[in-house]
Amino acid sequence: MKSYEELSEEQGRRETSFLASLMGDVGLKELSDLESSLGQRRDEILFKLTTEIEDTKNALNQVEQLAQRLKKYLERLRKIHQALSK
């Protein structure tokens, strides 16, 4: 039975070998480009989300203002109706 140290060393070698094969396939330049591309994509998504949040808040404010104006208009109509009903 292998000792813990031997098992740990074997695992380390397997990980190193696996990472080396990945790096050989992809290369550092491609990884750097991918990281940069992902960062740009993240920034674009954050910008779009921020814009959508602001647009939604503005639309909600407009709806709330419209609701207030409609409530005032409804109250005026009720007063006119009440005055004419007497």
C-alpha positions as CSV (number, residue, x, y, z in Angstrom):
1,M,0.0,0.0,0.0
2,K,1.4,3.4,-1.0
3,S,2.0,6.1,1.6
4,Y,0.1,9.4,1.6
5,E,3.2,11.2,0.3
6,E,3.5,8.8,-2.6
7,L,-0.1,9.2,-3.5
8,S,0.2,13.0,-3.2
9,E,3.2,13.1,-5.5
10,E,1.5,10.9,-8.1
11,Q,-1.5,13.2,-8.0
12,G,0.7,16.2,-8.4
13,R,2.5,14.7,-11.4
14,R,-0.9,13.8,-13.0
15,E,-2.1,17.4,-12.5
16,T,1.1,18.9,-13.8
17,S,1.0,16.6,-16.8
18,F,-2.6,17.4,-17.5
19,L,-2.1,21.2,-17.2
20,A,1.0,20.9,-19.4
21,S,-1.0,19.1,-22.1
22,L,-3.7,21.8,-21.9
23,M,-1.1,24.6,-22.2
24,G,0.5,22.9,-25.1
25,D,-2.9,22.7,-26.9
26,V,-4.0,26.2,-26.1
27,G,-0.9,28.2,-25.3
28,L,-0.5,31.2,-23.0
29,K,-1.3,33.8,-25.7
30,E,-4.7,32.2,-26.4
31,L,-5.4,32.0,-22.7
32,S,-4.5,35.7,-22.3
33,D,-6.7,36.6,-25.4
34,L,-9.6,34.5,-24.0
35,E,-9.3,36.2,-20.6
36,S,-9.3,39.6,-22.2
37,S,-12.2,38.7,-24.4
38,L,-14.2,37.4,-21.4
39,G,-13.4,40.6,-19.5
40,Q,-14.7,42.7,-22.4
41,R,-17.8,40.6,-22.7
42,R,-18.4,40.9,-18.9
43,D,-18.1,44.7,-19.2
44,E,-20.6,44.8,-22.1
45,I,-23.1,42.7,-20.2
46,L,-22.7,44.8,-17.1
47,F,-23.2,48.0,-19.2
48,K,-26.3,46.5,-20.8
49,L,-27.7,45.4,-17.5
50,T,-27.1,48.9,-16.0
51,T,-28.8,50.5,-19.0
52,E,-31.8,48.2,-18.7
53,I,-32.1,48.9,-15.0
54,E,-32.0,52.6,-15.6
55,D,-34.6,52.3,-18.4
56,T,-36.9,50.2,-16.2
57,K,-36.6,52.6,-13.3
58,N,-37.4,55.5,-15.6
59,A,-40.4,53.7,-17.1
60,L,-41.6,52.8,-13.6
61,N,-41.4,56.5,-12.6
62,Q,-43.3,57.5,-15.7
63,V,-46.0,55.0,-14.9
64,E,-46.2,56.2,-11.3
65,Q,-46.6,59.8,-12.5
66,L,-49.3,58.8,-14.9
67,A,-51.1,56.9,-12.2
68,Q,-51.0,60.1,-10.0
69,R,-52.4,62.2,-12.8
70,L,-55.1,59.7,-13.5
71,K,-56.1,59.6,-9.9
72,K,-56.4,63.4,-9.8
73,Y,-58.4,63.4,-13.1
74,L,-60.7,60.7,-11.7
75,E,-61.2,62.7,-8.5
76,R,-62.1,65.8,-10.7
77,L,-64.6,63.7,-12.7
78,R,-66.2,62.4,-9.5
79,K,-66.6,65.9,-8.2
80,I,-68.1,67.1,-11.4
81,H,-70.4,64.0,-11.4
82,Q,-71.4,64.7,-7.8
83,A,-72.1,68.4,-8.5
84,L,-74.2,67.6,-11.5
85,S,-76.1,64.8,-9.6
86,K,-77.4,67.2,-7.0
